[in-house]
Amino acid sequence: MTWPDGIAAAVLTAIAFLITHHQHQPRSTTAPPQNPQDGERS
């Protein structure tokens, strides 16, 4: 299933925002470190 570039970009931006925003919470220290840049590479 292929998505238009606009939708794919919006989804990647939303995911990157959620990951970055989630790192600000102290509770995420127990979770393994995630690299938002890995998802941006296509």
mmCIF file of the N, C-alpha and C atoms, coordinates in Angstrom:
data_MODEL
# 
_entry.id   MODEL 
# 
loop_
_atom_site.group_PDB 
_atom_site.id 
_atom_site.type_symbol 
_atom_site.label_atom_id 
_atom_site.label_alt_id 
_atom_site.label_comp_id 
_atom_site.label_asym_id 
_atom_site.label_entity_id 
_atom_site.label_seq_id 
_atom_site.pdbx_PDB_ins_code 
_atom_site.Cartn_x 
_atom_site.Cartn_y 
_atom_site.Cartn_z 
_atom_site.occupancy 
_atom_site.B_iso_or_equiv 
_atom_site.pdbx_formal_charge 
_atom_site.auth_seq_id 
_atom_site.auth_comp_id 
_atom_site.auth_asym_id 
_atom_site.auth_atom_id 
_atom_site.pdbx_PDB_model_num 
ATOM 1   N N  . MET A 1 1  ? 0.857  -1.195 0.000  1.00 0.00 ? 1  MET A N  1 
ATOM 2   C CA . MET A 1 1  ? 0.000  0.000  0.000  1.00 0.00 ? 1  MET A CA 1 
ATOM 3   C C  . MET A 1 1  ? 0.889  1.240  0.000  1.00 0.00 ? 1  MET A C  1 
ATOM 4   N N  . THR A 1 2  ? 0.750  2.054  -1.012 1.00 0.00 ? 2  THR A N  1 
ATOM 5   C CA . THR A 1 2  ? 1.590  3.249  -1.120 1.00 0.00 ? 2  THR A CA 1 
ATOM 6   C C  . THR A 1 2  ? 0.803  4.486  -0.702 1.00 0.00 ? 2  THR A C  1 
ATOM 7   N N  . TRP A 1 3  ? 1.464  5.350  0.037  1.00 0.00 ? 3  TRP A N  1 
ATOM 8   C CA . TRP A 1 3  ? 0.833  6.593  0.470  1.00 0.00 ? 3  TRP A CA 1 
ATOM 9   C C  . TRP A 1 3  ? 1.415  7.757  -0.315 1.00 0.00 ? 3  TRP A C  1 
ATOM 10  N N  . PRO A 1 4  ? 0.618  8.799  -0.517 1.00 0.00 ? 4  PRO A N  1 
ATOM 11  C CA . PRO A 1 4  ? 1.159  10.031 -1.109 1.00 0.00 ? 4  PRO A CA 1 
ATOM 12  C C  . PRO A 1 4  ? 2.261  10.593 -0.219 1.00 0.00 ? 4  PRO A C  1 
ATOM 13  N N  . ASP A 1 5  ? 3.195  11.326 -0.811 1.00 0.00 ? 5  ASP A N  1 
ATOM 14  C CA . ASP A 1 5  ? 4.327  11.850 -0.037 1.00 0.00 ? 5  ASP A CA 1 
ATOM 15  C C  . ASP A 1 5  ? 3.858  12.738 1.109  1.00 0.00 ? 5  ASP A C  1 
ATOM 16  N N  . GLY A 1 6  ? 2.769  13.468 0.878  1.00 0.00 ? 6  GLY A N  1 
ATOM 17  C CA . GLY A 1 6  ? 2.257  14.366 1.922  1.00 0.00 ? 6  GLY A CA 1 
ATOM 18  C C  . GLY A 1 6  ? 1.824  13.590 3.151  1.00 0.00 ? 6  GLY A C  1 
ATOM 19  N N  . ILE A 1 7  ? 1.116  12.476 2.936  1.00 0.00 ? 7  ILE A N  1 
ATOM 20  C CA . ILE A 1 7  ? 0.639  11.674 4.066  1.00 0.00 ? 7  ILE A CA 1 
ATOM 21  C C  . ILE A 1 7  ? 1.815  11.008 4.766  1.00 0.00 ? 7  ILE A C  1 
ATOM 22  N N  . ALA A 1 8  ? 2.734  10.467 3.997  1.00 0.00 ? 8  ALA A N  1 
ATOM 23  C CA . ALA A 1 8  ? 3.897  9.797  4.583  1.00 0.00 ? 8  ALA A CA 1 
ATOM 24  C C  . ALA A 1 8  ? 4.713  10.791 5.407  1.00 0.00 ? 8  ALA A C  1 
ATOM 25  N N  . ALA A 1 9  ? 4.896  11.992 4.889  1.00 0.00 ? 9  ALA A N  1 
ATOM 26  C CA . ALA A 1 9  ? 5.661  13.012 5.612  1.00 0.00 ? 9  ALA A CA 1 
ATOM 27  C C  . ALA A 1 9  ? 4.940  13.404 6.894  1.00 0.00 ? 9  ALA A C  1 
ATOM 28  N N  . ALA A 1 10 ? 3.618  13.515 6.822  1.00 0.00 ? 10 ALA A N  1 
ATOM 29  C CA . ALA A 1 10 ? 2.839  13.890 8.008  1.00 0.00 ? 10 ALA A CA 1 
ATOM 30  C C  . ALA A 1 10 ? 2.944  12.809 9.078  1.00 0.00 ? 10 ALA A C  1 
ATOM 31  N N  . VAL A 1 11 ? 2.890  11.544 8.652  1.00 0.00 ? 11 VAL A N  1 
ATOM 32  C CA . VAL A 1 11 ? 2.983  10.435 9.609  1.00 0.00 ? 11 VAL A CA 1 
ATOM 33  C C  . VAL A 1 11 ? 4.367  10.407 10.255 1.00 0.00 ? 11 VAL A C  1 
ATOM 34  N N  . LEU A 1 12 ? 5.414  10.545 9.448  1.00 0.00 ? 12 LEU A N  1 
ATOM 35  C CA . LEU A 1 12 ? 6.776  10.528 9.992  1.00 0.00 ? 12 LEU A CA 1 
ATOM 36  C C  . LEU A 1 12 ? 6.992  11.708 10.936 1.00 0.00 ? 12 LEU A C  1 
ATOM 37  N N  . THR A 1 13 ? 6.442  12.868 10.573 1.00 0.00 ? 13 THR A N  1 
ATOM 38  C CA . THR A 1 13 ? 6.578  14.043 11.434 1.00 0.00 ? 13 THR A CA 1 
ATOM 39  C C  . THR A 1 13 ? 5.862  13.829 12.753 1.00 0.00 ? 13 THR A C  1 
ATOM 40  N N  . ALA A 1 14 ? 4.665  13.235 12.680 1.00 0.00 ? 14 ALA A N  1 
ATOM 41  C CA . ALA A 1 14 ? 3.890  12.981 13.899 1.00 0.00 ? 14 ALA A CA 1 
ATOM 42  C C  . ALA A 1 14 ? 4.623  11.993 14.803 1.00 0.00 ? 14 ALA A C  1 
ATOM 43  N N  . ILE A 1 15 ? 5.168  10.937 14.207 1.00 0.00 ? 15 ILE A N  1 
ATOM 44  C CA . ILE A 1 15 ? 5.894  9.934  14.993 1.00 0.00 ? 15 ILE A CA 1 
ATOM 45  C C  . ILE A 1 15 ? 7.143  10.559 15.621 1.00 0.00 ? 15 ILE A C  1 
ATOM 46  N N  . ALA A 1 16 ? 7.876  11.321 14.833 1.00 0.00 ? 16 ALA A N  1 
ATOM 47  C CA . ALA A 1 16 ? 9.085  11.965 15.349 1.00 0.00 ? 16 ALA A CA 1 
ATOM 48  C C  . ALA A 1 16 ? 8.737  12.928 16.479 1.00 0.00 ? 16 ALA A C  1 
ATOM 49  N N  . PHE A 1 17 ? 7.611  13.642 16.331 1.00 0.00 ? 17 PHE A N  1 
ATOM 50  C CA . PHE A 1 17 ? 7.187  14.579 17.372 1.00 0.00 ? 17 PHE A CA 1 
ATOM 51  C C  . PHE A 1 17 ? 6.821  13.837 18.646 1.00 0.00 ? 17 PHE A C  1 
ATOM 52  N N  . LEU A 1 18 ? 6.101  12.734 18.496 1.00 0.00 ? 18 LEU A N  1 
ATOM 53  C CA . LEU A 1 18 ? 5.689  11.960 19.669 1.00 0.00 ? 18 LEU A CA 1 
ATOM 54  C C  . LEU A 1 18 ? 6.907  11.388 20.388 1.00 0.00 ? 18 LEU A C  1 
ATOM 55  N N  . ILE A 1 19 ? 7.877  10.873 19.626 1.00 0.00 ? 19 ILE A N  1 
ATOM 56  C CA . ILE A 1 19 ? 9.081  10.292 20.237 1.00 0.00 ? 19 ILE A CA 1 
ATOM 57  C C  . ILE A 1 19 ? 9.870  11.386 20.957 1.00 0.00 ? 19 ILE A C  1 
ATOM 58  N N  . THR A 1 20 ? 10.053 12.517 20.299 1.00 0.00 ? 20 THR A N  1 
ATOM 59  C CA . THR A 1 20 ? 10.824 13.606 20.897 1.00 0.00 ? 20 THR A CA 1 
ATOM 60  C C  . THR A 1 20 ? 10.109 14.156 22.118 1.00 0.00 ? 20 THR A C  1 
ATOM 61  N N  . HIS A 1 21 ? 8.792  14.281 22.033 1.00 0.00 ? 21 HIS A N  1 
ATOM 62  C CA . HIS A 1 21 ? 8.018  14.825 23.150 1.00 0.00 ? 21 HIS A CA 1 
ATOM 63  C C  . HIS A 1 21 ? 8.001  13.846 24.315 1.00 0.00 ? 21 HIS A C  1 
ATOM 64  N N  . HIS A 1 22 ? 8.047  12.562 24.011 1.00 0.00 ? 22 HIS A N  1 
ATOM 65  C CA . HIS A 1 22 ? 7.990  11.534 25.055 1.00 0.00 ? 22 HIS A CA 1 
ATOM 66  C C  . HIS A 1 22 ? 9.300  11.473 25.823 1.00 0.00 ? 22 HIS A C  1 
ATOM 67  N N  . GLN A 1 23 ? 10.396 11.861 25.191 1.00 0.00 ? 23 GLN A N  1 
ATOM 68  C CA . GLN A 1 23 ? 11.701 11.801 25.849 1.00 0.00 ? 23 GLN A CA 1 
ATOM 69  C C  . GLN A 1 23 ? 11.803 12.828 26.971 1.00 0.00 ? 23 GLN A C  1 
ATOM 70  N N  . HIS A 1 24 ? 10.945 13.845 26.954 1.00 0.00 ? 24 HIS A N  1 
ATOM 71  C CA . HIS A 1 24 ? 10.987 14.865 27.990 1.00 0.00 ? 24 HIS A CA 1 
ATOM 72  C C  . HIS A 1 24 ? 10.451 14.331 29.315 1.00 0.00 ? 24 HIS A C  1 
ATOM 73  N N  . GLN A 1 25 ? 9.748  13.216 29.276 1.00 0.00 ? 25 GLN A N  1 
ATOM 74  C CA . GLN A 1 25 ? 9.195  12.646 30.500 1.00 0.00 ? 25 GLN A CA 1 
ATOM 75  C C  . GLN A 1 25 ? 10.258 11.816 31.218 1.00 0.00 ? 25 GLN A C  1 
ATOM 76  N N  . PRO A 1 26 ? 10.390 11.985 32.535 1.00 0.00 ? 26 PRO A N  1 
ATOM 77  C CA . PRO A 1 26 ? 11.404 11.268 33.322 1.00 0.00 ? 26 PRO A CA 1 
ATOM 78  C C  . PRO A 1 26 ? 11.192 9.754  33.279 1.00 0.00 ? 26 PRO A C  1 
ATOM 79  N N  . ARG A 1 27 ? 9.964  9.310  33.055 1.00 0.00 ? 27 ARG A N  1 
ATOM 80  C CA . ARG A 1 27 ? 9.663  7.882  33.086 1.00 0.00 ? 27 ARG A CA 1 
ATOM 81  C C  . ARG A 1 27 ? 10.303 7.145  31.911 1.00 0.00 ? 27 ARG A C  1 
ATOM 82  N N  . SER A 1 28 ? 10.642 7.867  30.855 1.00 0.00 ? 28 SER A N  1 
ATOM 83  C CA . SER A 1 28 ? 11.176 7.217  29.661 1.00 0.00 ? 28 SER A CA 1 
ATOM 84  C C  . SER A 1 28 ? 12.629 6.776  29.862 1.00 0.00 ? 28 SER A C  1 
ATOM 85  N N  . THR A 1 29 ? 13.185 7.033  31.048 1.00 0.00 ? 29 THR A N  1 
ATOM 86  C CA . THR A 1 29 ? 14.578 6.653  31.297 1.00 0.00 ? 29 THR A CA 1 
ATOM 87  C C  . THR A 1 29 ? 14.710 5.137  31.357 1.00 0.00 ? 29 THR A C  1 
ATOM 88  N N  . THR A 1 30 ? 13.621 4.436  31.697 1.00 0.00 ? 30 THR A N  1 
ATOM 89  C CA . THR A 1 30 ? 13.671 2.979  31.780 1.00 0.00 ? 30 THR A CA 1 
ATOM 90  C C  . THR A 1 30 ? 13.563 2.358  30.390 1.00 0.00 ? 30 THR A C  1 
ATOM 91  N N  . ALA A 1 31 ? 13.056 3.124  29.443 1.00 0.00 ? 31 ALA A N  1 
ATOM 92  C CA . ALA A 1 31 ? 12.898 2.612  28.085 1.00 0.00 ? 31 ALA A CA 1 
ATOM 93  C C  . ALA A 1 31 ? 14.227 2.737  27.343 1.00 0.00 ? 31 ALA A C  1 
ATOM 94  N N  . PRO A 1 32 ? 14.485 1.845  26.391 1.00 0.00 ? 32 PRO A N  1 
ATOM 95  C CA . PRO A 1 32 ? 15.718 1.915  25.606 1.00 0.00 ? 32 PRO A CA 1 
ATOM 96  C C  . PRO A 1 32 ? 15.755 3.199  24.779 1.00 0.00 ? 32 PRO A C  1 
ATOM 97  N N  . PRO A 1 33 ? 16.905 3.826  24.644 1.00 0.00 ? 33 PRO A N  1 
ATOM 98  C CA . PRO A 1 33 ? 17.018 5.072  23.880 1.00 0.00 ? 33 PRO A CA 1 
ATOM 99  C C  . PRO A 1 33 ? 16.660 4.860  22.412 1.00 0.00 ? 33 PRO A C  1 
ATOM 100 N N  . GLN A 1 34 ? 15.823 5.753  21.899 1.00 0.00 ? 34 GLN A N  1 
ATOM 101 C CA . GLN A 1 34 ? 15.412 5.626  20.495 1.00 0.00 ? 34 GLN A CA 1 
ATOM 102 C C  . GLN A 1 34 ? 16.020 6.759  19.687 1.00 0.00 ? 34 GLN A C  1 
ATOM 103 N N  . ASN A 1 35 ? 16.305 6.479  18.432 1.00 0.00 ? 35 ASN A N  1 
ATOM 104 C CA . ASN A 1 35 ? 16.894 7.478  17.555 1.00 0.00 ? 35 ASN A CA 1 
ATOM 105 C C  . ASN A 1 35 ? 15.848 7.952  16.548 1.00 0.00 ? 35 ASN A C  1 
ATOM 106 N N  . PRO A 1 36 ? 15.286 9.147  16.727 1.00 0.00 ? 36 PRO A N  1 
ATOM 107 C CA . PRO A 1 36 ? 14.267 9.650  15.802 1.00 0.00 ? 36 PRO A CA 1 
ATOM 108 C C  . PRO A 1 36 ? 14.805 9.771  14.372 1.00 0.00 ? 36 PRO A C  1 
ATOM 109 N N  . GLN A 1 37 ? 16.118 10.005 14.234 1.00 0.00 ? 37 GLN A N  1 
ATOM 110 C CA . GLN A 1 37 ? 16.701 10.194 12.904 1.00 0.00 ? 37 GLN A CA 1 
ATOM 111 C C  . GLN A 1 37 ? 16.670 8.901  12.095 1.00 0.00 ? 37 GLN A C  1 
ATOM 112 N N  . ASP A 1 38 ? 16.623 7.753  12.771 1.00 0.00 ? 38 ASP A N  1 
ATOM 113 C CA . ASP A 1 38 ? 16.600 6.483  12.046 1.00 0.00 ? 38 ASP A CA 1 
ATOM 114 C C  . ASP A 1 38 ? 15.330 6.355  11.219 1.00 0.00 ? 38 ASP A C  1 
ATOM 115 N N  . GLY A 1 39 ? 14.217 6.898  11.723 1.00 0.00 ? 39 GLY A N  1 
ATOM 116 C CA . GLY A 1 39 ? 12.950 6.790  11.009 1.00 0.00 ? 39 GLY A CA 1 
ATOM 117 C C  . GLY A 1 39 ? 12.872 7.767  9.853  1.00 0.00 ? 39 GLY A C  1 
ATOM 118 N N  . GLU A 1 40 ? 13.701 8.817  9.899  1.00 0.00 ? 40 GLU A N  1 
ATOM 119 C CA . GLU A 1 40 ? 13.630 9.817  8.844  1.00 0.00 ? 40 GLU A CA 1 
ATOM 120 C C  . GLU A 1 40 ? 14.335 9.350  7.582  1.00 0.00 ? 40 GLU A C  1 
ATOM 121 N N  . ARG A 1 41 ? 15.251 8.397  7.712  1.00 0.00 ? 41 ARG A N  1 
ATOM 122 C CA . ARG A 1 41 ? 15.959 7.897  6.526  1.00 0.00 ? 41 ARG A CA 1 
ATOM 123 C C  . ARG A 1 41 ? 15.046 6.982  5.725  1.00 0.00 ? 41 ARG A C  1 
ATOM 124 N N  . SER A 1 42 ? 14.988 7.227  4.417  1.00 0.00 ? 42 SER A N  1 
ATOM 125 C CA . SER A 1 42 ? 14.094 6.393  3.593  1.00 0.00 ? 42 SER A CA 1 
ATOM 126 C C  . SER A 1 42 ? 14.891 5.675  2.518  1.00 0.00 ? 42 SER A C  1 
# 
